[in-house]
Amino acid sequence: MFLSIATLFATALCVTGLERGRPVCSIDFEEDESMADFRKFANAPAKIEAFLGKTLADDDRTRRYEVYHSNPSWVAMLVNVVEKKAGERHFIRLSRKGHRWIPITIKEKGFEKWKTVCTL
C-alpha cells in the first residue's frame, strides 16, 4: 500500500514539475519529424535556421523534446536536427522567454538525457 502511494506521489510531482523546482518532465516525440512538419510549429524552426545560418531542406529530420518547469512561463525545447545531404547533426536548446525562443548549442549528452527523465 505504501509503495503504491509513494509511486503515485512521485508521478504527480513529475507530471506537475514540482520536484525541487527543477524541470523534470518532457514530451518525447517518438517519431522523427521532417523539417516540413516541424515548420508548422510557431516560430521555433525559423529561429533554428537563423541560428545555424542556413535554410534546412524539407526532408531533413528533427527529433525534439519539450521540457516543462514548475514556473509555467518557462518552457524549453531540445531539438536534434539531422541534415540528410550534409550528414551533419545539430543539438540545440530553445528556451522560451515570453514570446521569443532563444537558441543555444548543446552537446548530444545534454539532449539524450531527456530520454530517461519522466518521459510522458
Biopython code that builds the backbone (N, CA, C, O; Angstrom):
import numpy as np
from Bio.PDB.StructureBuilder import StructureBuilder

atoms = [
    (1, "MET", "N", (0.827, -1.194, 0.000)),
    (1, "MET", "CA", (0.000, 0.000, 0.000)),
    (1, "MET", "C", (0.869, 1.255, 0.000)),
    (1, "MET", "O", (0.636, 2.172, -0.788)),
    (2, "PHE", "N", (1.876, 1.301, 0.885)),
    (2, "PHE", "CA", (2.732, 2.475, 0.966)),
    (2, "PHE", "C", (3.491, 2.703, -0.334)),
    (2, "PHE", "O", (3.629, 3.840, -0.787)),
    (3, "LEU", "N", (3.977, 1.636, -0.927)),
    (3, "LEU", "CA", (4.730, 1.756, -2.168)),
    (3, "LEU", "C", (3.882, 2.359, -3.278)),
    (3, "LEU", "O", (4.361, 3.213, -4.024)),
    (4, "SER", "N", (2.646, 1.935, -3.398)),
    (4, "SER", "CA", (1.803, 2.474, -4.458)),
    (4, "SER", "C", (1.475, 3.941, -4.214)),
    (4, "SER", "O", (1.372, 4.710, -5.170)),
    (5, "ILE", "N", (1.310, 4.348, -2.958)),
    (5, "ILE", "CA", (1.061, 5.767, -2.650)),
    (5, "ILE", "C", (2.308, 6.583, -2.964)),
    (5, "ILE", "O", (2.206, 7.674, -3.525)),
    (6, "ALA", "N", (3.479, 6.071, -2.611)),
    (6, "ALA", "CA", (4.727, 6.774, -2.909)),
    (6, "ALA", "C", (4.932, 6.902, -4.415)),
    (6, "ALA", "O", (5.365, 7.946, -4.902)),
    (7, "THR", "N", (4.624, 5.853, -5.138)),
    (7, "THR", "CA", (4.743, 5.888, -6.595)),
    (7, "THR", "C", (3.791, 6.912, -7.188)),
    (7, "THR", "O", (4.168, 7.673, -8.079)),
    (8, "LEU", "N", (2.576, 6.932, -6.704)),
    (8, "LEU", "CA", (1.588, 7.901, -7.171)),
    (8, "LEU", "C", (2.039, 9.324, -6.875)),
    (8, "LEU", "O", (1.900, 10.206, -7.722)),
    (9, "PHE", "N", (2.579, 9.556, -5.682)),
    (9, "PHE", "CA", (3.051, 10.884, -5.301)),
    (9, "PHE", "C", (4.223, 11.316, -6.187)),
    (9, "PHE", "O", (4.264, 12.456, -6.651)),
    (10, "ALA", "N", (5.173, 10.408, -6.419)),
    (10, "ALA", "CA", (6.321, 10.734, -7.270)),
    (10, "ALA", "C", (5.880, 11.051, -8.691)),
    (10, "ALA", "O", (6.408, 11.966, -9.324)),
    (11, "THR", "N", (4.915, 10.294, -9.188)),
    (11, "THR", "CA", (4.390, 10.549, -10.528)),
    (11, "THR", "C", (3.715, 11.912, -10.588)),
    (11, "THR", "O", (3.878, 12.646, -11.563)),
    (12, "ALA", "N", (2.956, 12.252, -9.550)),
    (12, "ALA", "CA", (2.282, 13.558, -9.510)),
    (12, "ALA", "C", (3.302, 14.687, -9.490)),
    (12, "ALA", "O", (3.117, 15.698, -10.168)),
    (13, "LEU", "N", (4.374, 14.528, -8.723)),
    (13, "LEU", "CA", (5.424, 15.548, -8.704)),
    (13, "LEU", "C", (6.053, 15.703, -10.080)),
    (13, "LEU", "O", (6.323, 16.817, -10.528)),
    (14, "CYS", "N", (6.279, 14.605, -10.732)),
    (14, "CYS", "CA", (6.894, 14.630, -12.050)),
    (14, "CYS", "C", (5.987, 15.310, -13.062)),
    (14, "CYS", "O", (6.432, 16.177, -13.814)),
    (15, "VAL", "N", (4.737, 14.926, -13.083)),
    (15, "VAL", "CA", (3.794, 15.476, -14.059)),
    (15, "VAL", "C", (3.582, 16.964, -13.844)),
    (15, "VAL", "O", (3.464, 17.713, -14.813)),
    (16, "THR", "N", (3.531, 17.407, -12.591)),
    (16, "THR", "CA", (3.310, 18.826, -12.324)),
    (16, "THR", "C", (4.600, 19.624, -12.353)),
    (16, "THR", "O", (4.564, 20.854, -12.333)),
    (17, "GLY", "N", (5.740, 18.948, -12.400)),
    (17, "GLY", "CA", (7.016, 19.655, -12.484)),
    (17, "GLY", "C", (7.415, 20.323, -11.192)),
    (17, "GLY", "O", (8.074, 21.362, -11.228)),
    (18, "LEU", "N", (7.044, 19.772, -10.048)),
    (18, "LEU", "CA", (7.309, 20.437, -8.779)),
    (18, "LEU", "C", (8.461, 19.827, -7.991)),
    (18, "LEU", "O", (8.684, 20.215, -6.844)),
    (19, "GLU", "N", (9.175, 18.912, -8.555)),
    (19, "GLU", "CA", (10.271, 18.282, -7.825)),
    (19, "GLU", "C", (11.417, 19.267, -7.664)),
    (19, "GLU", "O", (12.223, 19.447, -8.577)),
    (20, "ARG", "N", (11.485, 19.897, -6.515)),
    (20, "ARG", "CA", (12.518, 20.878, -6.168)),
    (20, "ARG", "C", (12.616, 22.018, -7.175)),
    (20, "ARG", "O", (13.688, 22.605, -7.326)),
    (21, "GLY", "N", (11.545, 22.340, -7.857)),
    (21, "GLY", "CA", (11.526, 23.468, -8.775)),
    (21, "GLY", "C", (12.347, 23.286, -10.030)),
    (21, "GLY", "O", (12.559, 24.240, -10.778)),
    (22, "ARG", "N", (12.812, 22.074, -10.272)),
    (22, "ARG", "CA", (13.627, 21.821, -11.458)),
    (22, "ARG", "C", (12.765, 21.283, -12.588)),
    (22, "ARG", "O", (11.706, 20.705, -12.345)),
    (23, "PRO", "N", (13.217, 21.472, -13.823)),
    (23, "PRO", "CA", (12.473, 20.858, -14.928)),
    (23, "PRO", "C", (12.620, 19.349, -14.854)),
    (23, "PRO", "O", (13.739, 18.836, -14.872)),
    (24, "VAL", "N", (11.526, 18.641, -14.771)),
    (24, "VAL", "CA", (11.611, 17.196, -14.603)),
    (24, "VAL", "C", (10.876, 16.419, -15.676)),
    (24, "VAL", "O", (11.099, 15.214, -15.795)),
    (25, "CYS", "N", (10.032, 17.026, -16.445)),
    (25, "CYS", "CA", (9.240, 16.247, -17.389)),
    (25, "CYS", "C", (9.474, 16.709, -18.817)),
    (25, "CYS", "O", (9.824, 17.860, -19.081)),
    (26, "SER", "N", (9.273, 15.789, -19.706)),
    (26, "SER", "CA", (9.414, 16.114, -21.117)),
    (26, "SER", "C", (8.399, 15.316, -21.898)),
    (26, "SER", "O", (7.883, 14.302, -21.427)),
    (27, "ILE", "N", (8.122, 15.779, -23.078)),
    (27, "ILE", "CA", (7.300, 15.012, -24.001)),
    (27, "ILE", "C", (8.235, 14.538, -25.092)),
    (27, "ILE", "O", (8.845, 15.349, -25.790)),
    (28, "ASP", "N", (8.349, 13.253, -25.241)),
    (28, "ASP", "CA", (9.215, 12.676, -26.256)),
    (28, "ASP", "C", (8.390, 12.477, -27.509)),
    (28, "ASP", "O", (7.430, 11.706, -27.511)),
    (29, "PHE", "N", (8.751, 13.153, -28.554)),
    (29, "PHE", "CA", (8.087, 12.934, -29.825)),
    (29, "PHE", "C", (8.751, 11.707, -30.427)),
    (29, "PHE", "O", (9.837, 11.790, -31.003)),
    (30, "GLU", "N", (8.084, 10.567, -30.287)),
    (30, "GLU", "CA", (8.668, 9.266, -30.603)),
    (30, "GLU", "C", (9.185, 9.167, -32.030)),
    (30, "GLU", "O", (10.208, 8.531, -32.284)),
    (31, "GLU", "N", (8.493, 9.782, -32.939)),
    (31, "GLU", "CA", (8.905, 9.677, -34.335)),
    (31, "GLU", "C", (9.641, 10.941, -34.753)),
    (31, "GLU", "O", (9.292, 12.049, -34.347)),
    (32, "ASP", "N", (10.654, 10.751, -35.564)),
    (32, "ASP", "CA", (11.331, 11.909, -36.128)),
    (32, "ASP", "C", (10.352, 12.642, -37.034)),
    (32, "ASP", "O", (9.480, 12.038, -37.658)),
    (33, "GLU", "N", (10.518, 13.955, -37.089)),
    (33, "GLU", "CA", (9.675, 14.783, -37.960)),
    (33, "GLU", "C", (10.523, 15.277, -39.125)),
    (33, "GLU", "O", (11.744, 15.386, -39.018)),
    (34, "SER", "N", (9.876, 15.568, -40.212)),
    (34, "SER", "CA", (10.578, 16.248, -41.298)),
    (34, "SER", "C", (10.595, 17.734, -40.962)),
    (34, "SER", "O", (9.772, 18.201, -40.174)),
    (35, "MET", "N", (11.518, 18.474, -41.548)),
    (35, "MET", "CA", (11.541, 19.926, -41.338)),
    (35, "MET", "C", (10.245, 20.540, -41.838)),
    (35, "MET", "O", (9.772, 21.527, -41.273)),
    (36, "ALA", "N", (9.666, 19.976, -42.885)),
    (36, "ALA", "CA", (8.396, 20.498, -43.401)),
    (36, "ALA", "C", (7.319, 20.423, -42.318)),
    (36, "ALA", "O", (6.542, 21.365, -42.157)),
    (37, "ASP", "N", (7.263, 19.308, -41.570)),
    (37, "ASP", "CA", (6.293, 19.188, -40.474)),
    (37, "ASP", "C", (6.659, 20.092, -39.307)),
    (37, "ASP", "O", (5.783, 20.703, -38.696)),
    (38, "PHE", "N", (7.947, 20.180, -38.994)),
    (38, "PHE", "CA", (8.398, 20.999, -37.870)),
    (38, "PHE", "C", (8.131, 22.479, -38.115)),
    (38, "PHE", "O", (7.894, 23.226, -37.166)),
    (39, "ARG", "N", (8.164, 22.912, -39.362)),
    (39, "ARG", "CA", (7.924, 24.329, -39.677)),
    (39, "ARG", "C", (6.518, 24.777, -39.300)),
    (39, "ARG", "O", (6.256, 25.977, -39.218)),
    (40, "LYS", "N", (5.615, 23.839, -39.072)),
    (40, "LYS", "CA", (4.248, 24.193, -38.663)),
    (40, "LYS", "C", (4.209, 24.668, -37.214)),
    (40, "LYS", "O", (3.189, 25.200, -36.774)),
    (41, "PHE", "N", (5.293, 24.489, -36.464)),
    (41, "PHE", "CA", (5.339, 24.816, -35.043)),
    (41, "PHE", "C", (5.819, 26.245, -34.834)),
    (41, "PHE", "O", (7.025, 26.494, -34.828)),
    (42, "ALA", "N", (4.909, 27.172, -34.666)),
    (42, "ALA", "CA", (5.196, 28.581, -34.332)),
    (42, "ALA", "C", (6.434, 29.102, -35.056)),
    (42, "ALA", "O", (6.604, 28.856, -36.250)),
    (43, "ASN", "N", (7.308, 29.829, -34.332)),
    (43, "ASN", "CA", (8.483, 30.409, -34.986)),
    (43, "ASN", "C", (9.780, 29.717, -34.587)),
    (43, "ASN", "O", (10.858, 30.191, -34.945)),
    (44, "ALA", "N", (9.704, 28.614, -33.858)),
    (44, "ALA", "CA", (10.910, 27.906, -33.421)),
    (44, "ALA", "C", (11.780, 27.433, -34.588)),
    (44, "ALA", "O", (12.998, 27.600, -34.528)),
    (45, "PRO", "N", (11.207, 26.848, -35.650)),
    (45, "PRO", "CA", (12.055, 26.402, -36.767)),
    (45, "PRO", "C", (12.826, 27.543, -37.425)),
    (45, "PRO", "O", (13.981, 27.368, -37.815)),
    (46, "ALA", "N", (12.202, 28.698, -37.550)),
    (46, "ALA", "CA", (12.889, 29.851, -38.144)),
    (46, "ALA", "C", (14.060, 30.281, -37.262)),
    (46, "ALA", "O", (15.106, 30.681, -37.773)),
    (47, "LYS", "N", (13.890, 30.200, -35.948)),
    (47, "LYS", "CA", (14.980, 30.536, -35.027)),
    (47, "LYS", "C", (16.150, 29.568, -35.196)),
    (47, "LYS", "O", (17.310, 29.977, -35.167)),
    (48, "ILE", "N", (15.839, 28.291, -35.373)),
    (48, "ILE", "CA", (16.898, 27.294, -35.556)),
    (48, "ILE", "C", (17.651, 27.555, -36.854)),
    (48, "ILE", "O", (18.881, 27.522, -36.873)),
    (49, "GLU", "N", (16.927, 27.814, -37.934)),
    (49, "GLU", "CA", (17.584, 28.083, -39.216)),
    (49, "GLU", "C", (18.429, 29.351, -39.144)),
    (49, "GLU", "O", (19.536, 29.385, -39.682)),
    (50, "ALA", "N", (17.926, 30.382, -38.491)),
    (50, "ALA", "CA", (18.696, 31.618, -38.347)),
    (50, "ALA", "C", (19.937, 31.372, -37.484)),
    (50, "ALA", "O", (21.015, 31.886, -37.782)),
    (51, "PHE", "N", (19.782, 30.588, -36.420)),
    (51, "PHE", "CA", (20.893, 30.274, -35.523)),
    (51, "PHE", "C", (21.981, 29.486, -36.254)),
    (51, "PHE", "O", (23.170, 29.736, -36.056)),
    (52, "LEU", "N", (21.577, 28.538, -37.096)),
    (52, "LEU", "CA", (22.540, 27.740, -37.864)),
    (52, "LEU", "C", (23.083, 28.499, -39.072)),
    (52, "LEU", "O", (24.115, 28.131, -39.633)),
    (53, "GLY", "N", (22.381, 29.561, -39.468)),
    (53, "GLY", "CA", (22.814, 30.352, -40.614)),
    (53, "GLY", "C", (22.566, 29.680, -41.946)),
    (53, "GLY", "O", (23.274, 29.943, -42.919)),
    (54, "LYS", "N", (21.562, 28.811, -42.001)),
    (54, "LYS", "CA", (21.253, 28.117, -43.255)),
    (54, "LYS", "C", (19.782, 27.749, -43.289)),
    (54, "LYS", "O", (19.127, 27.621, -42.255)),
    (55, "THR", "N", (19.283, 27.583, -44.492)),
    (55, "THR", "CA", (17.921, 27.086, -44.670)),
    (55, "THR", "C", (17.999, 25.577, -44.781)),
    (55, "THR", "O", (18.735, 25.045, -45.612)),
    (56, "LEU", "N", (17.248, 24.897, -43.954)),
    (56, "LEU", "CA", (17.258, 23.437, -43.953)),
    (56, "LEU", "C", (16.279, 22.908, -44.990)),
    (56, "LEU", "O", (15.255, 23.532, -45.270)),
    (57, "ALA", "N", (16.601, 21.763, -45.552)),
    (57, "ALA", "CA", (15.738, 21.144, -46.564)),
    (57, "ALA", "C", (14.501, 20.550, -45.905)),
    (57, "ALA", "O", (14.532, 20.153, -44.741)),
    (58, "ASP", "N", (13.419, 20.494, -46.660)),
    (58, "ASP", "CA", (12.166, 19.947, -46.135)),
    (58, "ASP", "C", (12.289, 18.493, -45.699)),
    (58, "ASP", "O", (11.538, 18.047, -44.832)),
    (59, "ASP", "N", (13.232, 17.740, -46.291)),
    (59, "ASP", "CA", (13.358, 16.327, -45.911)),
    (59, "ASP", "C", (14.407, 16.080, -44.820)),
    (59, "ASP", "O", (14.641, 14.929, -44.451)),
    (60, "ASP", "N", (15.049, 17.146, -44.294)),
    (60, "ASP", "CA", (15.921, 16.977, -43.130)),
    (60, "ASP", "C", (15.055, 16.543, -41.954)),
    (60, "ASP", "O", (13.875, 16.888, -41.887)),
    (61, "ARG", "N", (15.637, 15.789, -41.028)),
    (61, "ARG", "CA", (14.862, 15.197, -39.934)),
    (61, "ARG", "C", (15.118, 15.936, -38.623)),
    (61, "ARG", "O", (16.213, 16.444, -38.382)),
    (62, "THR", "N", (14.092, 15.984, -37.788)),
    (62, "THR", "CA", (14.241, 16.551, -36.450)),
    (62, "THR", "C", (13.650, 15.591, -35.426)),
    (62, "THR", "O", (12.724, 14.834, -35.721)),
    (63, "ARG", "N", (14.196, 15.637, -34.236)),
    (63, "ARG", "CA", (13.616, 14.961, -33.075)),
    (63, "ARG", "C", (13.642, 16.005, -31.970)),
    (63, "ARG", "O", (14.632, 16.720, -31.813)),
    (64, "ARG", "N", (12.561, 16.098, -31.205)),
    (64, "ARG", "CA", (12.525, 17.150, -30.189)),
    (64, "ARG", "C", (11.854, 16.683, -28.911)),
    (64, "ARG", "O", (11.042, 15.758, -28.896)),
    (65, "TYR", "N", (12.226, 17.361, -27.848)),
    (65, "TYR", "CA", (11.634, 17.174, -26.532)),
    (65, "TYR", "C", (11.193, 18.542, -26.042)),
    (65, "TYR", "O", (11.898, 19.531, -26.243)),
    (66, "GLU", "N", (10.047, 18.607, -25.408)),
    (66, "GLU", "CA", (9.633, 19.835, -24.743)),
    (66, "GLU", "C", (9.810, 19.611, -23.253)),
    (66, "GLU", "O", (9.355, 18.603, -22.714)),
    (67, "VAL", "N", (10.468, 20.546, -22.590)),
    (67, "VAL", "CA", (10.786, 20.420, -21.178)),
    (67, "VAL", "C", (10.017, 21.490, -20.421)),
    (67, "VAL", "O", (10.082, 22.674, -20.752)),
    (68, "TYR", "N", (9.290, 21.058, -19.404)),
    (68, "TYR", "CA", (8.459, 21.973, -18.624)),
    (68, "TYR", "C", (9.040, 22.163, -17.238)),
    (68, "TYR", "O", (9.823, 21.336, -16.769)),
    (69, "HIS", "N", (8.669, 23.231, -16.591)),
    (69, "HIS", "CA", (9.186, 23.627, -15.290)),
    (69, "HIS", "C", (8.005, 23.984, -14.401)),
    (69, "HIS", "O", (6.893, 24.182, -14.891)),
    (70, "SER", "N", (8.240, 24.065, -13.097)),
    (70, "SER", "CA", (7.152, 24.445, -12.195)),
    (70, "SER", "C", (6.682, 25.875, -12.449)),
    (70, "SER", "O", (5.547, 26.221, -12.121)),
    (71, "ASN", "N", (7.540, 26.703, -13.027)),
    (71, "ASN", "CA", (7.141, 28.045, -13.440)),
    (71, "ASN", "C", (6.554, 27.923, -14.844)),
    (71, "ASN", "O", (7.292, 27.639, -15.788)),
    (72, "PRO", "N", (5.240, 28.132, -15.008)),
    (72, "PRO", "CA", (4.610, 27.880, -16.313)),
    (72, "PRO", "C", (5.117, 28.757, -17.455)),
    (72, "PRO", "O", (4.896, 28.435, -18.623)),
    (73, "SER", "N", (5.786, 29.848, -17.138)),
    (73, "SER", "CA", (6.279, 30.704, -18.217)),
    (73, "SER", "C", (7.606, 30.191, -18.785)),
    (73, "SER", "O", (8.085, 30.712, -19.792)),
    (74, "TRP", "N", (8.202, 29.180, -18.153)),
    (74, "TRP", "CA", (9.474, 28.645, -18.624)),
    (74, "TRP", "C", (9.250, 27.325, -19.332)),
    (74, "TRP", "O", (8.785, 26.357, -18.730)),
    (75, "VAL", "N", (9.577, 27.291, -20.594)),
    (75, "VAL", "CA", (9.500, 26.072, -21.397)),
    (75, "VAL", "C", (10.764, 26.030, -22.247)),
    (75, "VAL", "O", (11.228, 27.060, -22.735)),
    (76, "ALA", "N", (11.306, 24.857, -22.416)),
    (76, "ALA", "CA", (12.451, 24.705, -23.312)),
    (76, "ALA", "C", (12.127, 23.618, -24.319)),
    (76, "ALA", "O", (11.334, 22.715, -24.049)),
    (77, "MET", "N", (12.736, 23.714, -25.455)),
    (77, "MET", "CA", (12.595, 22.685, -26.478)),
    (77, "MET", "C", (14.007, 22.272, -26.867)),
    (77, "MET", "O", (14.831, 23.112, -27.228)),
    (78, "LEU", "N", (14.278, 20.988, -26.791)),
    (78, "LEU", "CA", (15.568, 20.462, -27.218)),
    (78, "LEU", "C", (15.358, 19.816, -28.573)),
    (78, "LEU", "O", (14.487, 18.963, -28.737)),
    (79, "VAL", "N", (16.161, 20.226, -29.544)),
    (79, "VAL", "CA", (15.947, 19.777, -30.920)),
    (79, "VAL", "C", (17.240, 19.183, -31.476)),
    (79, "VAL", "O", (18.312, 19.777, -31.364)),
    (80, "ASN", "N", (17.119, 18.013, -32.071)),
    (80, "ASN", "CA", (18.217, 17.388, -32.803)),
    (80, "ASN", "C", (17.851, 17.492, -34.278)),
    (80, "ASN", "O", (16.849, 16.927, -34.718)),
    (81, "VAL", "N", (18.663, 18.212, -35.036)),
    (81, "VAL", "CA", (18.426, 18.368, -36.472)),
    (81, "VAL", "C", (19.475, 17.546, -37.216)),
    (81, "VAL", "O", (20.672, 17.681, -36.964)),
    (82, "VAL", "N", (19.024, 16.708, -38.119)),
    (82, "VAL", "CA", (19.933, 15.904, -38.934)),
    (82, "VAL", "C", (19.785, 16.350, -40.382)),
    (82, "VAL", "O", (18.733, 16.185, -40.998)),
    (83, "GLU", "N", (20.868, 16.922, -40.910)),
    (83, "GLU", "CA", (20.869, 17.319, -42.317)),
    (83, "GLU", "C", (21.208, 16.087, -43.148)),
    (83, "GLU", "O", (22.315, 15.555, -43.063)),
    (84, "LYS", "N", (20.258, 15.645, -43.942)),
    (84, "LYS", "CA", (20.460, 14.418, -44.725)),
    (84, "LYS", "C", (21.588, 14.566, -45.742)),
    (84, "LYS", "O", (22.459, 13.702, -45.843)),
    (85, "LYS", "N", (21.567, 15.657, -46.488)),
    (85, "LYS", "CA", (22.537, 15.823, -47.574)),
    (85, "LYS", "C", (23.958, 16.010, -47.033)),
    (85, "LYS", "O", (24.894, 15.373, -47.516)),
    (86, "ALA", "N", (24.120, 16.874, -46.041)),
    (86, "ALA", "CA", (25.451, 17.164, -45.496)),
    (86, "ALA", "C", (25.889, 16.133, -44.461)),
    (86, "ALA", "O", (27.076, 16.038, -44.152)),
    (87, "GLY", "N", (24.952, 15.366, -43.924)),
    (87, "GLY", "CA", (25.279, 14.373, -42.908)),
    (87, "GLY", "C", (25.642, 14.981, -41.561)),
    (87, "GLY", "O", (26.284, 14.325, -40.741)),
    (88, "GLU", "N", (25.244, 16.216, -41.323)),
    (88, "GLU", "CA", (25.568, 16.898, -40.066)),
    (88, "GLU", "C", (24.432, 16.760, -39.066)),
    (88, "GLU", "O", (23.261, 16.685, -39.438)),
    (89, "ARG", "N", (24.800, 16.727, -37.782)),
    (89, "ARG", "CA", (23.810, 16.687, -36.699)),
    (89, "ARG", "C", (24.016, 17.907, -35.815)),
    (89, "ARG", "O", (25.150, 18.249, -35.478)),
    (90, "HIS", "N", (22.933, 18.559, -35.441)),
    (90, "HIS", "CA", (22.984, 19.738, -34.585)),
    (90, "HIS", "C", (22.096, 19.488, -33.376)),
    (90, "HIS", "O", (20.990, 18.965, -33.513)),
    (91, "PHE", "N", (22.574, 19.858, -32.195)),
    (91, "PHE", "CA", (21.794, 19.739, -30.973)),
    (91, "PHE", "C", (21.605, 21.144, -30.420)),
    (91, "PHE", "O", (22.570, 21.834, -30.092)),
    (92, "ILE", "N", (20.353, 21.552, -30.324)),
    (92, "ILE", "CA", (20.031, 22.932, -29.969)),
    (92, "ILE", "C", (18.982, 22.945, -28.873)),
    (92, "ILE", "O", (18.032, 22.162, -28.895)),
    (93, "ARG", "N", (19.165, 23.846, -27.910)),
    (93, "ARG", "CA", (18.126, 24.070, -26.911)),
    (93, "ARG", "C", (17.520, 25.439, -27.171)),
    (93, "ARG", "O", (18.232, 26.439, -27.267)),
    (94, "LEU", "N", (16.207, 25.472, -27.284)),
    (94, "LEU", "CA", (15.478, 26.729, -27.419)),
    (94, "LEU", "C", (14.768, 26.979, -26.094)),
    (94, "LEU", "O", (13.964, 26.159, -25.653)),
    (95, "SER", "N", (15.063, 28.101, -25.464)),
    (95, "SER", "CA", (14.361, 28.484, -24.241)),
    (95, "SER", "C", (13.393, 29.592, -24.595)),
    (95, "SER", "O", (13.752, 30.547, -25.283)),
    (96, "ARG", "N", (12.169, 29.463, -24.126)),
    (96, "ARG", "CA", (11.177, 30.488, -24.438)),
    (96, "ARG", "C", (11.156, 31.512, -23.318)),
    (96, "ARG", "O", (10.934, 31.181, -22.154)),
    (97, "LYS", "N", (11.388, 32.735, -23.685)),
    (97, "LYS", "CA", (11.306, 33.873, -22.770)),
    (97, "LYS", "C", (10.200, 34.767, -23.300)),
    (97, "LYS", "O", (10.389, 35.487, -24.281)),
    (98, "GLY", "N", (9.052, 34.720, -22.653)),
    (98, "GLY", "CA", (7.893, 35.445, -23.160)),
    (98, "GLY", "C", (7.442, 34.823, -24.463)),
    (98, "GLY", "O", (7.065, 33.651, -24.501)),
    (99, "HIS", "N", (7.479, 35.607, -25.535)),
    (99, "HIS", "CA", (7.061, 35.097, -26.843)),
    (99, "HIS", "C", (8.251, 34.795, -27.751)),
    (99, "HIS", "O", (8.070, 34.490, -28.930)),
    (100, "ARG", "N", (9.472, 34.879, -27.207)),
    (100, "ARG", "CA", (10.668, 34.670, -28.028)),
    (100, "ARG", "C", (11.334, 33.348, -27.687)),
    (100, "ARG", "O", (11.349, 32.929, -26.530)),
    (101, "TRP", "N", (11.880, 32.701, -28.693)),
    (101, "TRP", "CA", (12.690, 31.496, -28.498)),
    (101, "TRP", "C", (14.151, 31.912, -28.581)),
    (101, "TRP", "O", (14.555, 32.573, -29.538)),
    (102, "ILE", "N", (14.951, 31.530, -27.581)),
    (102, "ILE", "CA", (16.369, 31.862, -27.563)),
    (102, "ILE", "C", (17.166, 30.566, -27.747)),
    (102, "ILE", "O", (17.123, 29.692, -26.882)),
    (103, "PRO", "N", (17.900, 30.431, -28.877)),
    (103, "PRO", "CA", (18.621, 29.182, -29.160)),
    (103, "PRO", "C", (20.051, 29.181, -28.616)),
    (103, "PRO", "O", (20.721, 30.213, -28.620)),
    (104, "ILE", "N", (20.513, 28.019, -28.149)),
    (104, "ILE", "CA", (21.920, 27.806, -27.816)),
    (104, "ILE", "C", (22.290, 26.384, -28.246)),
    (104, "ILE", "O", (21.432, 25.504, -28.307)),
    (105, "THR", "N", (23.556, 26.173, -28.537)),
    (105, "THR", "CA", (24.041, 24.841, -28.896)),
    (105, "THR", "C", (24.267, 24.038, -27.623)),
    (105, "THR", "O", (24.789, 24.558, -26.637)),
    (106, "ILE", "N", (23.873, 22.775, -27.650)),
    (106, "ILE", "CA", (24.135, 21.878, -26.522)),
    (106, "ILE", "C", (24.854, 20.638, -27.042)),
    (106, "ILE", "O", (24.908, 20.396, -28.248)),
    (107, "LYS", "N", (25.398, 19.871, -26.128)),
    (107, "LYS", "CA", (26.059, 18.617, -26.507)),
    (107, "LYS", "C", (25.016, 17.519, -26.669)),
    (107, "LYS", "O", (23.906, 17.615, -26.146)),
    (108, "GLU", "N", (25.386, 16.490, -27.393)),
    (108, "GLU", "CA", (24.479, 15.364, -27.597)),
    (108, "GLU", "C", (24.063, 14.760, -26.258)),
    (108, "GLU", "O", (22.916, 14.341, -26.097)),
    (109, "LYS", "N", (24.978, 14.713, -25.304)),
    (109, "LYS", "CA", (24.675, 14.159, -23.978)),
    (109, "LYS", "C", (23.547, 14.951, -23.300)),
    (109, "LYS", "O", (22.680, 14.363, -22.653)),
    (110, "GLY", "N", (23.556, 16.270, -23.446)),
    (110, "GLY", "CA", (22.504, 17.107, -22.878)),
    (110, "GLY", "C", (21.152, 16.847, -23.512)),
    (110, "GLY", "O", (20.116, 16.988, -22.863)),
    (111, "PHE", "N", (21.163, 16.470, -24.773)),
    (111, "PHE", "CA", (19.924, 16.133, -25.468)),
    (111, "PHE", "C", (19.442, 14.748, -25.064)),
    (111, "PHE", "O", (18.259, 14.558, -24.783)),
    (112, "GLU", "N", (20.349, 13.784, -25.034)),
    (112, "GLU", "CA", (19.989, 12.389, -24.789)),
    (112, "GLU", "C", (19.490, 12.132, -23.372)),
    (112, "GLU", "O", (18.733, 11.186, -23.154)),
    (113, "LYS", "N", (19.900, 12.959, -22.393)),
    (113, "LYS", "CA", (19.489, 12.691, -21.011)),
    (113, "LYS", "C", (17.976, 12.746, -20.842)),
    (113, "LYS", "O", (17.437, 12.135, -19.918)),
    (114, "TRP", "N", (17.286, 13.465, -21.714)),
    (114, "TRP", "CA", (15.833, 13.585, -21.563)),
    (114, "TRP", "C", (15.102, 12.317, -21.966)),
    (114, "TRP", "O", (13.897, 12.208, -21.741)),
    (115, "LYS", "N", (15.800, 11.356, -22.555)),
    (115, "LYS", "CA", (15.173, 10.069, -22.858)),
    (115, "LYS", "C", (14.803, 9.322, -21.584)),
    (115, "LYS", "O", (13.871, 8.518, -21.577)),
    (116, "THR", "N", (15.537, 9.591, -20.503)),
    (116, "THR", "CA", (15.318, 8.848, -19.263)),
    (116, "THR", "C", (14.601, 9.656, -18.192)),
    (116, "THR", "O", (14.333, 9.128, -17.113)),
    (117, "VAL", "N", (14.286, 10.908, -18.453)),
    (117, "VAL", "CA", (13.674, 11.758, -17.428)),
    (117, "VAL", "C", (12.174, 11.841, -17.648)),
    (117, "VAL", "O", (11.719, 12.576, -18.525)),
    (118, "CYS", "N", (11.421, 11.121, -16.892)),
    (118, "CYS", "CA", (9.960, 11.241, -16.834)),
    (118, "CYS", "C", (9.323, 11.457, -18.197)),
    (118, "CYS", "O", (8.602, 12.436, -18.391)),
    (119, "THR", "N", (9.569, 10.586, -19.117)),
    (119, "THR", "CA", (9.001, 10.727, -20.454)),
    (119, "THR", "C", (7.515, 10.414, -20.406)),
    (119, "THR", "O", (7.113, 9.337, -19.965)),
    (120, "LEU", "N", (6.710, 11.349, -20.856)),
    (120, "LEU", "CA", (5.253, 11.167, -20.808)),
    (120, "LEU", "C", (4.751, 10.568, -22.098)),
    (120, "LEU", "O", (3.551, 10.340, -22.247)),
]
sb = StructureBuilder()
sb.init_structure("model")
sb.init_model(0)
sb.init_chain("A")
sb.init_seg("    ")
for serial, (resi, resn, name, xyz) in enumerate(atoms, 1):
    if name == "N":
        sb.init_residue(resn, " ", resi, " ")
    sb.init_atom(name, np.array(xyz, "f"), 0.0, 1.0, " ", f" {name:<3s}", serial, name[0])
structure = sb.get_structure()
